[in-house]
Amino acid sequence: MGFLSRFSFNKTRDAPKIPDIQDNVRDSGNLFVFGMTHSGERVDERTAMQIVTVYACVRLLSNTIAGLPLHLYKYTGKCEDKELATDHPLYKILYRQPNPEMSSFSFWEALMCHLLLWGNAYAQIVRDGKNEVLGLYPLLPENMEIDRDKSGNLIYIYHAYTDEKPGEHDKDIIFRRDEILHIPGLGFNGIVGFSPIAMMKNALGAAIAVERYGNAFFKNGAQPAGVLEHPGVLKNPEKIRENWTKVYGGARNAHRIAVLEEGMSYKPISLPPEDSQFLSTREFDVEEICRMFQVPPHLVQDLKRSTFNNIENQGIAFVQYSLMPWIIRIEKGVIKDLLLEEEQDVYFPKFNVDGLMRGDYQSRMNAYAIGVGNGFFSPNDVRRLENMDLIPHDLGGDDFYLNGSYNKLQNAGAAYGLNQQENGDHTSENKE
């Protein structure tokens, strides 16, 4: 498929310009490509990470999810009763150490970074003869290609251009679907995710261009560019320009007093940065990138619109709308790729986000009081949430209490009528 026909440039003017997708796996990842942007800046994952706000958003999301405990649970009954599946080989790999070289934090941090930048996260699954998972090793998304074999099954082609796999330098390694943990991001076909950086390359290119402009502005003495005018004819204007730049160029030479000879004069020709809305543009770039990653600006130190009253609510919204979609993607990916088919109805992974949803001390204490008083929290449930020592079972630590008496609506007044009847009986007895 040629480049022009791929983007429909060779069709008639009235034809809809829709990409000609022939392979729904390979082509779906190429609809959004890296490269030059409208601003003239080249954008890819590595140049994007040099933007401070992009780095801050990726670090925040990656570190937050990597720091959450990931446990494997097992259903124990017909209802939703569950317990930690500590005897399952996958428990240690998910919670503590996916391979001998990485902690669980480093592993999930790397996979989240891949998801946020490339839109896909891959890890090689190492299994034993019983088909149990022995380890997980992250793979670089930029070296991975997904295709189908002659039977229509998914295969993963990894271009080992580095020494990350000893003895496999400059080779293409083909993995079966059951040998790869693949967590895709947003995509059209549900198999391959799009790179957020590629989709937003023009917005990021504008941010890079503004930063480059600011650097050039300070490099040139934090003064507008201008023209040196001479009343006569100069034999060597290049030498004068070089001397001027050497003496007055750069931020260190800013505001130095210029000495002009032979009737020369200096006339600035550029607008000052405030007239070009330089600072406003940089502030808008921060908001645009935060919008791209769904990160509240105050979490990347932009506190313009944050107040003491709304910070807590924004933090909870961050968990619900920013973290939870990524968390669910990872949990579903673990079920799909790491659990055997017969295990998927019995075992399930779960991130613990309770710590992120905690309110202030007074709010927590009021909530605990309501929970204990209404019988759905035991004292030890509360103490576990607060990381306190448990009360022994024989002292009532695991008991449930109900504060007050609750009646059904149709039984309202029944106790009053019963009391009235008893009082009447007592009165009759006294009269007799």
N, C-alpha and C positions, 0 to 999 in steps of 0.2 A: 504494500500500500504506500503510494507516494506521499510526500509531504503536502503537496498542493491538494491532492484528492482527499487527503485525511481531513483537512479543514474546509473542504468544499469550495476552495478558491477557483476551481476550474469549471464550476457549474454556472448556469445562467444567473443573471442579476436578480431575478425574482425568486430563485430557489432558496428555501430555508437553509441557512448555513449551520447544519448539524453535523458533528463528526460522524464519519462512517465507521461504526464500531463493528468489527468482524470477530474479535476475540474478546469476550466480556471480562476476561481476567487480565490479560496483558495490556489491553488498550485502556482499561478503566483508570489505571494509575498514571496515564500520560496525558489526560485531558488538560491538566494544569502543569505547566512546565516552568522550570527556573530560567534565569537568564536576565537580559537587560529589561529595565522597567521604563515607564514613561518619563521618569526623572533622569534617565541615563545611567543610573547606578545598577550594578549587578548584584542580585540577591540570591543567596542560597542559605542552607541551614547554618553554615559557619559564619557568614557575614551577618546574618540576622542576629546571632548570639552576641555580636559585638555592640548591638544596640542595648543600652542599659536597661530599658523597660522590658525588652524581650527576655534578657537574661534574668531579670528579677522575677518575671512571671513564671518562667520555666523552672527556676530554682524553687520558688514557693510551692508550685503544684507538685513537683517531683519530691521535694523533701517532706511535704505534708503527707502525701500518700505513702511514701516509703517508711515514714515513722509510725504508721498505723499498724497495730497488731493484726496479722492475717492468720486466722485459726481454721482448722478443718473440723467440721462437726459431723455427727452421725445421728440420724433419727432413731429414737429408742422405742417409739410406740406408734399407735395409729394416729394420734394427734400430732401437734407440733413439738412434742417433747424431744429434747436433743441433749447431747453431751459431747465433750471434746473427744475427738477421735485420735487420742495420743498414741494408740497402738498401730495406726496406719503409717506406712513408710513415707507417705506424702506430707504428713503433719510437720515433721522436722524440716523438710525441704522448703515448705511455704513459710513457716514461722521463724526459723532460726538460720538455716544455712543451705542455700540451693546448690552450692558446689564448694569444694574445699578452698577455693580462692576468694570467695565473696561471702559477706554477711547478707542477710535478707534485706537490710537497708540499702546496701550498695546495689544489689541486684534490681530491686524494684525502682530505685532512683534512676538507674540507667534505662530500664524499660519505659518508664514514664517520660524521660527526656526524649527517647526515640519516638514515642507516641505524639508528643507535643510538637516536635520538629518535622518528622517524616510522615506522621499519620499512621504508622504501623510499628509494632514491636514484635520482634522474633527472638526465640530462644530454642537452642537445640535440646531435645529431650534424650537423655541417656537412660536406657532401660536394661534390666537384667533378663535372664532366661524365663522368668515368671511374668514378664511384661510389667514389672513394677518399676516405678521411676526411681532412678539412683541419683540424678542430678540434672540441673538446668544451667545452660551456658548462653548468655546473650549473644546475638549476632547483629551486625550492623545492617540497618535497613537499606542503606544506599548500595550494598553489595548483593541484595536479595532480589530475585525475580521469580514471579509466580506464573506457572503455565499448567497445561493439562497434558497428560500422556495420551496415547492412542486409544486408551479405554475410557477417556474422559475424567480420570481421577486427577486431583490436584497434585502437583509436584512443586517443590521449592528448589530453585537453582541458586546456589550461593557461590559468588565469584570470590574466591579466596585470594585476593591480591596482596594480602599481608601475611605475616608470620603468626597470626593468631591461632592457626591450626598447624602444629609442627608436621612437616612432611607434605603439606598440601599447598605449598606456595604457588601462586599463579595457576590454580586449577579451578575448574567448575565442579562443585560438589552437589549432587542431586539427592535431596531428602524426600522421603515419602511424607504424606500428610500426618501420619501418627508419630513422626520424628521431630515435629516442629510445634512449639507453642506459639501461636500467632494471634495477636490481639490487634484487630484493625480499628482504625478511627472512623470518622465520618466518610462515607463513600456511596456511590450510586448502586453498586451491586452487592454490598454487604460482605464482600470477600476481601477487597483491597481498599484501604483508606487513602484519602487524598492528603497531601502534605499541606498543613495550614500555612506554612511559609510560602509555598508556591501559589496558593490561592490568594494570599494577601501581599504578593510581592510588590505591587505598585504602592500600597500604603507604606510598606517597610522601606521601599526605595526612596520615597519622599522623606522619610525620617532620616535615612542615611545622608541624603542630599543636604538637608537642613543642618545636620551635624557637621558635614564637610564644609559647608558655608561658614559656620561659626568658627571652625578651626582655622580656615583661611583668613577670616576676619581678624582674629587675634594674632595670627602669624604675621600679618601685614601691619602690625603696629596698632591694632584696634582703632584704626582711622580709616575713613573712606578712601577708596582709590581715587587718584587724581591725575592731573597733567602738569608737568613742568614746562613752562613756556619760556622761550629764549628769544630776545629781540632779533638776533642775528641767525646765521646759518651754522649748525654744529657739524663738525667733521666726524665726531665719534659719539653719537647719542647713546649707543649701547653702554659705553663706559660710564657715562653720567648716570644712567638708570641703575647700573650695578653698584656704583658708589652710593647712590641714594638708598637703595635697598639694604646695603651693608650697614650703613650708619643709622638709618631710621626705621628699618623693617623689623618685624617681630615684636612680641608682647613686651620683651625686656627693654626695648628701645622706645616704648610708647611715651608720648608727651615730651620727647626731647626737643629742644629748641633747634630749629633748622636755620642754617646759615646759607643764604642764596647769594651768588655772585653774578657779575656781568649782566645785571638787570633781569635775571630769571625770576619767575613768579610761580607759585603753586596754586592750582585751582582744583578743589575736589569736585568730582563728577558723579559720585554715587550717593544714594540715600542712606542715612543712618539706619541702624538695625531696627530702632523703634518704629521708624516710618515703614519699614518692610514687614512689620509685625513678626519679627524674628522670635521673640519670646513667646508670643501667643501661638505661633506655629509649633514650637517645641512642646508647649503644654497640650495642644490638641493631639500631637503624636502620642503622648503618654496615654490620653484617654482612648485613642483609637486602638492602641496595642492592648490595653486592658480589656477593651470591648472584644477584641479578637480572642483572647484567652478566657473571657468571662471571669476576670479577677477584679474585685473591688479596688479602686485606685488607692484607698488608704492602706492596703496591704503591701503596696510597693512605695510607701512613704509619700503619697500625694494626698495631703490632708485638707485640701481647700474646702471640700464640701462635707467633711466629716465633723460630727459633733459628739459630745459625750453621750448623748441620748441614743444616737443611731448606730454607734460603733458595734454594740453587741448584736443588734438585729442584722447588721450587714455581715457580721461574722457567721451567724447561723445561716443566712442566705447563701454565703459562700460555700458552706458545706452542702446545702441542699441542691443548689443549681450549678455549682462549679465542680465540686469534688465527686458528688454522687454518680453522675454519668460515667466518669472515668472508673470509679470503683466498681460499678456494675459491669462495665466492659471487661475488667480484669477478672472479676468473679465468674462471669459467664465463660470467658476464655479458658479459665482453669478447669471448669466442669467439662467443657467441650474437648479439650486436648489432653488433659492429664488424668482424668478419671476414666476407668473402663466403663463400657456401656452398662454393664450390670451393676456398677457402683453409683451411677449418676442419680438413681432414685433413693439412695441410702445416705450418701455423703454429699456435703456441700461446703464450700469455703465462705468465710464471712469476715470482712474487715470490721473492726471495732471502732466506731466513730463517736462513742459516748463522750470521750474526753473533749472532743471538739464542740459538742453541743452543750457543754456545761455553761450555765449562767453564772452570775455573781453569787457570793456566799449567801446573802439573804434570800435570793430567789431559789437557790438549791434547798435551803433549809425549809422554806415554805412548801416547796414541792414534796420533800420527803415527809413532812408532817401530814400532808394530805394523803400521800401514798400509804403511810403506816396506819393512819386513822381510818382509812377506807378499806383496808384489808388486802391491798394488792402489793404491798411491800412488807417484808419482814425486817426487823431491826438489822439483821445481818446483810440483807440486800443493800440497805443504805450504807452500812459500814464497808461493804465491798466497793461501792461506787466512790467512797471517800478514802479508799486505801487505808482503812483502819483495821486493827485487830478484831477478830470475830468474837462474839459472845458465845460461850459454850451452849450446846444444844439443850442440856438439862436445865439451863438457866433461862430458857425461853428465847434464845437468839434467833431461832428459825420458826417461831410461832407467828401466826397472823392474827391481827386484832381488828375489831370493828367498833368504831366509836359511835354510839347511838343506836337507834332502832329505825329500820326502814320498812315501810309497808307498801303493798301494792295499792294502786289507786282505788280499785274496787273494794278494798278492805278498809278504806279510810273510815274512821268512826266506829269500827267494829269493837275495838277495845273499850270505847266509851260506852257503847250499848251494853256490853257485857258487865261493865262496872255498875251501870244503872240497875241491871237485873239483879246482880248480887246484892246491891244496897236495898232493893225492894224486898228481897227474900229475908234479909236480916231484919227489916222493919216489921214484916209480918210476924216473924218469930218473936220479936220483942213484945208485940201487942198480945200475942197469945200467952 
